[in-house]
Amino acid sequence: MKTGNKTIWAKSSCCSACSIIGSLDSIILGSKAINSSAISYRLLFQNYGKLLELKHMLEMNGIVYSIGNINFKENFGITHREAEIIVRLYDEGYFDPERKLSLTEIAEQLDISTAALSEILRKTLRKIVGEYIENKL
């Protein structure tokens, strides 16, 4: 069905990845075929937890994927560097009950001092917690 000069809506059966994305109440903002067997999606999630859930579900279904870029909601006030660091800390297991890596080890990987990483973490968490409290996310 054609809906505009540059827009066509097509209805077809859904691929495995699309089914998983749809089951998480995420929004596909755009997609682009890379080749005959790969597609790139631009997605919007309610929160980072939904992204982690998507990663888990894709892995459980044997779907190979890569994540190119993560952007956080602008009103958190988190800089791109702060977002990179908080995601890195999460991915490295820093927030796990039994930490996989210490703040010092992660600071060494990032080539910054432990004190600088601690300060970035404190400021970033303050922004996130402040947003949570103010908006009851």
Accessible surface in RSA format (square Angstrom, percent):
REM  Atomic radii and reference values for relative SASA: ProtOr
REM  Chains: A
REM  Algorithm: Lee & Richards
REM  Probe-radius: 1.40
REM  Slices: 20
REM RES _ NUM      All-atoms   Total-Side   Main-Chain    Non-polar    All polar
REM                ABS   REL    ABS   REL    ABS   REL    ABS   REL    ABS   REL
RES MET A   1   162.45  84.1 117.55  77.8  44.90 106.9  92.48  78.6  69.97  92.7
RES LYS A   2   143.73  70.1 114.44  70.2  29.29  69.7  64.07  57.7  79.67  84.9
RES THR A   3    72.74  51.7  32.58  33.0  40.16  95.7  38.52  51.7  34.22  51.7
RES GLY A   4    31.06  38.3   0.00   N/A  31.06  38.3  29.93  82.1   1.13   2.5
RES ASN A   5   145.32 100.2 117.03 113.1  28.29  68.1  24.28  58.4 121.04 117.0
RES LYS A   6   200.43  97.8 160.00  98.2  40.44  96.3 112.83 101.6  87.60  93.3
RES THR A   7    61.22  43.5  58.15  59.0   3.07   7.3  30.39  40.8  30.83  46.6
RES ILE A   8   127.34  72.5  98.64  73.5  28.69  69.2  98.64  71.0  28.69  77.9
RES TRP A   9   165.32  66.3 160.87  77.9   4.45  10.5 148.67  79.3  16.66  27.0
RES ALA A  10    94.45  86.8  56.35  87.0  38.10  86.7  63.60  89.6  30.85  81.7
RES LYS A  11   207.88 101.4 170.63 104.7  37.26  88.7 118.09 106.3  89.79  95.6
RES SER A  12    98.03  82.8  61.74  82.4  36.29  83.6  47.12 100.3  50.92  71.3
RES SER A  13   111.78  94.5  80.06 106.8  31.72  73.1  56.45 120.2  55.33  77.5
RES CYS A  14    82.03  62.1  47.61  53.1  34.42  80.9  32.15  81.5  49.88  53.8
RES CYS A  15    63.31  47.9  49.29  55.0  14.03  33.0  49.13 124.5  14.19  15.3
RES SER A  16    73.24  61.9  60.62  80.9  12.62  29.1  26.24  55.9  47.00  65.8
RES ALA A  17    19.41  17.8  17.91  27.6   1.49   3.4  17.91  25.2   1.49   4.0
RES CYS A  18    31.72  24.0  27.39  30.5   4.33  10.2   4.91  12.4  26.81  28.9
RES SER A  19    59.38  50.2  46.18  61.6  13.20  30.4  36.80  78.4  22.58  31.6
RES ILE A  20    13.82   7.9  12.59   9.4   1.24   3.0  13.82  10.0   0.00   0.0
RES ILE A  21     5.00   2.8   5.00   3.7   0.00   0.0   5.00   3.6   0.00   0.0
RES GLY A  22    48.24  59.5   0.00   N/A  48.24  59.5  32.09  88.1  16.15  36.2
RES SER A  23    73.07  61.7  35.65  47.6  37.42  86.2  47.92 102.0  25.16  35.2
RES LEU A  24     4.89   2.7   3.71   2.7   1.18   3.0   4.24   3.0   0.65   1.8
RES ASP A  25   100.56  70.4  81.70  81.3  18.85  44.6  20.07  47.2  80.48  80.3
RES SER A  26    16.34  13.8   0.00   0.0  16.34  37.6   0.80   1.7  15.54  21.8
RES ILE A  27    95.10  54.1  92.28  68.7   2.82   6.8  95.10  68.5   0.00   0.0
RES ILE A  28    73.58  41.9  48.77  36.3  24.81  59.8  48.77  35.1  24.81  67.3
RES LEU A  29    81.99  45.7  48.16  34.5  33.83  85.0  51.46  36.1  30.53  82.2
RES GLY A  30    28.92  35.7   0.00   N/A  28.92  35.7  28.92  79.4   0.00   0.0
RES SER A  31    67.78  57.3  32.12  42.9  35.67  82.2   3.93   8.4  63.86  89.5
RES LYS A  32   152.91  74.6 146.61  90.0   6.30  15.0  95.36  85.8  57.55  61.3
RES ALA A  33    75.90  69.8  54.12  83.5  21.78  49.5  54.12  76.2  21.78  57.7
RES ILE A  34   109.82  62.5  79.51  59.2  30.31  73.0  83.80  60.3  26.02  70.6
RES ASN A  35    86.56  59.7  67.00  64.7  19.56  47.1  42.57 102.5  43.99  42.5
RES SER A  36   128.46 108.6  78.64 104.9  49.82 114.8  58.99 125.6  69.47  97.3
RES SER A  37   106.65  90.1  67.15  89.6  39.50  91.0  50.92 108.4  55.74  78.1
RES ALA A  38    42.08  38.7  30.60  47.2  11.48  26.1  37.99  53.5   4.09  10.8
RES ILE A  39    82.22  46.8  61.48  45.8  20.74  50.0  61.48  44.3  20.74  56.3
RES SER A  40    50.95  43.1  44.45  59.3   6.50  15.0  15.82  33.7  35.13  49.2
RES TYR A  41    51.05  23.8  21.70  12.3  29.35  76.4  22.11  16.6  28.94  35.7
RES ARG A  42   160.42  67.4 155.29  79.2   5.13  12.2  61.66  84.3  98.76  59.9
RES LEU A  43    46.31  25.8  19.20  13.7  27.11  68.1  19.20  13.5  27.11  72.9
RES LEU A  44    91.35  50.9  89.06  63.7   2.30   5.8  89.97  63.2   1.39   3.7
RES PHE A  45    40.07  20.0  20.16  12.5  19.90  51.8  21.72  13.2  18.34  52.5
RES GLN A  46   130.19  72.8  89.11  65.1  41.08  97.8  40.72  86.7  89.47  67.9
RES ASN A  47    83.46  57.6  71.00  68.6  12.46  30.0  41.12  99.0  42.34  40.9
RES TYR A  48    49.35  23.0  37.30  21.2  12.05  31.4  40.25  30.2   9.10  11.2
RES GLY A  49    40.43  49.9   0.00   N/A  40.43  49.9  30.16  82.8  10.27  23.0
RES LYS A  50    48.34  23.6  47.77  29.3   0.57   1.4  17.98  16.2  30.36  32.3
RES LEU A  51    17.17   9.6  17.17  12.3   0.00   0.0  17.17  12.1   0.00   0.0
RES LEU A  52    39.78  22.2  34.94  25.0   4.84  12.2  35.36  24.8   4.42  11.9
RES GLU A  53    74.28  42.6  68.55  51.9   5.74  13.7  27.35  52.9  46.93  38.3
RES LEU A  54     9.83   5.5   9.83   7.0   0.00   0.0   9.83   6.9   0.00   0.0
RES LYS A  55    49.12  24.0  49.12  30.1   0.00   0.0  21.03  18.9  28.09  29.9
RES HIS A  56   104.12  56.9 102.28  71.1   1.84   4.7  64.32  66.3  39.80  46.3
RES MET A  57    54.10  28.0  53.64  35.5   0.46   1.1  50.31  42.8   3.79   5.0
RES LEU A  58    12.36   6.9  12.36   8.8   0.00   0.0  12.36   8.7   0.00   0.0
RES GLU A  59   104.17  59.8  82.85  62.7  21.32  50.8  37.28  72.1  66.89  54.6
RES MET A  60   137.91  71.4 104.17  68.9  33.74  80.3  85.05  72.3  52.86  70.0
RES ASN A  61    90.18  62.2  60.28  58.3  29.90  72.0  11.97  28.8  78.21  75.6
RES GLY A  62    63.76  78.6   0.00   N/A  63.76  78.6  37.26 102.2  26.51  59.4
RES ILE A  63    41.06  23.4  33.18  24.7   7.87  19.0  36.73  26.4   4.33  11.7
RES VAL A  64   146.70  96.5 118.60 107.4  28.10  67.7 123.98 107.7  22.72  61.6
RES TYR A  65    71.35  33.3  40.47  23.0  30.88  80.3  45.02  33.8  26.33  32.5
RES SER A  66   106.90  90.3  75.77 101.1  31.12  71.7  45.90  97.7  61.00  85.5
RES ILE A  67    71.56  40.7  37.97  28.3  33.59  81.0  40.93  29.5  30.62  83.1
RES GLY A  68    83.11 102.5   0.00   N/A  83.11 102.5  41.56 114.1  41.55  93.1
RES ASN A  69   106.16  73.2  75.13  72.6  31.03  74.7  32.56  78.4  73.60  71.1
RES ILE A  70    47.25  26.9  34.89  26.0  12.36  29.8  37.93  27.3   9.32  25.3
RES ASN A  71   120.70  83.2  88.53  85.6  32.17  77.5  31.31  75.3  89.40  86.4
RES PHE A  72    54.96  27.5  32.77  20.3  22.19  57.8  36.17  21.9  18.79  53.8
RES LYS A  73   101.81  49.7  83.55  51.3  18.25  43.5  73.40  66.1  28.40  30.3
RES GLU A  74   165.51  95.0 143.67 108.7  21.84  52.0  63.48 122.8 102.03  83.3
RES ASN A  75    91.30  63.0  62.44  60.3  28.85  69.5  44.54 107.2  46.76  45.2
RES PHE A  76    34.91  17.5  28.43  17.6   6.48  16.9  28.74  17.4   6.17  17.7
RES GLY A  77    44.06  54.3   0.00   N/A  44.06  54.3  35.23  96.7   8.82  19.8
RES ILE A  78    26.83  15.3   0.92   0.7  25.91  62.5   1.20   0.9  25.63  69.6
RES THR A  79    72.72  51.7  64.45  65.3   8.27  19.7  69.78  93.7   2.94   4.4
RES HIS A  80   112.58  61.5  99.51  69.2  13.08  33.5  78.92  81.3  33.66  39.2
RES ARG A  81   101.64  42.7  99.49  50.7   2.14   5.1  53.75  73.5  47.89  29.0
RES GLU A  82    18.56  10.7  18.13  13.7   0.43   1.0   5.92  11.5  12.63  10.3
RES ALA A  83     8.92   8.2   8.75  13.5   0.18   0.4   8.92  12.6   0.00   0.0
RES GLU A  84    81.55  46.8  70.62  53.4  10.93  26.0  36.44  70.5  45.11  36.8
RES ILE A  85     2.06   1.2   1.59   1.2   0.47   1.1   2.06   1.5   0.00   0.0
RES ILE A  86    17.00   9.7  16.52  12.3   0.48   1.2  16.52  11.9   0.48   1.3
RES VAL A  87    21.51  14.2  20.65  18.7   0.86   2.1  21.51  18.7   0.00   0.0
RES ARG A  88    78.19  32.8  76.50  39.0   1.69   4.0  26.45  36.1  51.74  31.4
RES LEU A  89     0.00   0.0   0.00   0.0   0.00   0.0   0.00   0.0   0.00   0.0
RES TYR A  90    96.25  44.9  89.28  50.8   6.97  18.1  56.61  42.5  39.64  48.9
RES ASP A  91    79.88  56.0  48.11  47.9  31.77  75.1  25.66  60.4  54.22  54.1
RES GLU A  92    46.18  26.5  43.02  32.5   3.16   7.5   3.92   7.6  42.26  34.5
RES GLY A  93     1.37   1.7   0.00   N/A   1.37   1.7   1.37   3.8   0.00   0.0
RES TYR A  94    18.87   8.8  18.50  10.5   0.37   1.0   3.53   2.7  15.34  18.9
RES PHE A  95    83.28  41.7  53.19  32.9  30.08  78.3  58.16  35.3  25.12  71.9
RES ASP A  96    50.38  35.3  44.12  43.9   6.25  14.8  10.46  24.6  39.92  39.8
RES PRO A  97   142.67 104.0 101.16  92.2  41.52 150.9 114.40  94.5  28.27 175.7
RES GLU A  98   151.95  87.2 138.03 104.4  13.92  33.1  56.28 108.9  95.66  78.1
RES ARG A  99   143.16  60.1 113.46  57.8  29.70  70.7  27.84  38.0 115.32  69.9
RES LYS A 100   147.75  72.1 116.30  71.4  31.45  74.9  77.58  69.8  70.17  74.7
RES LEU A 101    41.18  22.9  39.15  28.0   2.04   5.1  41.18  28.9   0.00   0.0
RES SER A 102    47.83  40.4  43.52  58.1   4.31   9.9  41.71  88.8   6.12   8.6
RES LEU A 103    26.32  14.7  24.57  17.6   1.75   4.4  24.57  17.3   1.75   4.7
RES THR A 104    65.82  46.8  65.19  66.1   0.63   1.5  42.24  56.7  23.59  35.7
RES GLU A 105    77.92  44.7  76.05  57.5   1.87   4.5  27.04  52.3  50.89  41.5
RES ILE A 106     0.00   0.0   0.00   0.0   0.00   0.0   0.00   0.0   0.00   0.0
RES ALA A 107     1.09   1.0   1.09   1.7   0.00   0.0   1.09   1.5   0.00   0.0
RES GLU A 108   126.34  72.5 103.91  78.6  22.42  53.4  46.33  89.6  80.00  65.3
RES GLN A 109    90.26  50.5  54.56  39.9  35.70  85.0  34.30  73.0  55.96  42.4
RES LEU A 110    29.91  16.7  13.75   9.8  16.16  40.6  17.96  12.6  11.95  32.2
RES ASP A 111   130.36  91.3 109.33 108.8  21.03  49.7  30.29  71.3 100.07  99.8
RES ILE A 112    49.03  27.9  30.96  23.1  18.06  43.5  40.92  29.5   8.11  22.0
RES SER A 113    66.56  56.2  50.00  66.7  16.57  38.2  52.21 111.2  14.36  20.1
RES THR A 114    51.65  36.7  47.08  47.7   4.57  10.9  37.47  50.3  14.18  21.4
RES ALA A 115    77.28  71.1  62.26  96.1  15.01  34.2  70.40  99.1   6.88  18.2
RES ALA A 116    41.59  38.2  32.47  50.1   9.12  20.7  40.67  57.3   0.92   2.4
RES LEU A 117     0.00   0.0   0.00   0.0   0.00   0.0   0.00   0.0   0.00   0.0
RES SER A 118    48.40  40.9  47.08  62.8   1.32   3.0  11.20  23.8  37.20  52.1
RES GLU A 119    68.97  39.6  66.69  50.5   2.28   5.4  35.52  68.7  33.46  27.3
RES ILE A 120    41.04  23.4  40.56  30.2   0.48   1.2  41.04  29.6   0.00   0.0
RES LEU A 121    15.99   8.9  15.49  11.1   0.50   1.2  15.99  11.2   0.00   0.0
RES ARG A 122   128.79  54.1 122.42  62.4   6.38  15.2  73.03  99.8  55.76  33.8
RES LYS A 123    99.35  48.5  97.48  59.8   1.86   4.4  45.32  40.8  54.03  57.5
RES THR A 124     1.00   0.7   1.00   1.0   0.00   0.0   0.84   1.1   0.16   0.2
RES LEU A 125    62.55  34.8  62.55  44.8   0.00   0.0  62.55  43.9   0.00   0.0
RES ARG A 126   176.58  74.1 166.23  84.7  10.34  24.6  47.80  65.3 128.77  78.0
RES LYS A 127    68.94  33.6  58.05  35.6  10.90  25.9  52.04  46.8  16.90  18.0
RES ILE A 128    50.89  29.0  50.81  37.8   0.08   0.2  50.81  36.6   0.08   0.2
RES VAL A 129    77.09  50.7  76.47  69.2   0.62   1.5  77.09  67.0   0.00   0.0
RES GLY A 130    23.45  28.9   0.00   N/A  23.45  28.9  23.13  63.5   0.32   0.7
RES GLU A 131    15.00   8.6  11.68   8.8   3.32   7.9   2.20   4.3  12.80  10.5
RES TYR A 132   124.98  58.4 124.98  71.1   0.00   0.0  78.87  59.3  46.12  56.8
RES ILE A 133   111.65  63.5 104.36  77.7   7.29  17.6 108.15  77.9   3.50   9.5
RES GLU A 134   137.37  78.9 105.99  80.2  31.38  74.7  40.98  79.3  96.39  78.7
RES ASN A 135    77.79  53.6  53.62  51.8  24.17  58.2  17.18  41.4  60.60  58.6
RES LYS A 136   172.23  84.0 147.64  90.6  24.59  58.5 109.87  98.9  62.35  66.4
RES LEU A 137    96.07  53.5  48.81  34.9  47.26 118.8  76.52  53.7  19.55  52.6
END  Absolute sums over single chains surface
CHAIN  1 A    10205.4       7865.9       2339.5       5732.8       4472.5
END  Absolute sums over all chains
TOTAL         10205.4       7865.9       2339.5       5732.8       4472.5
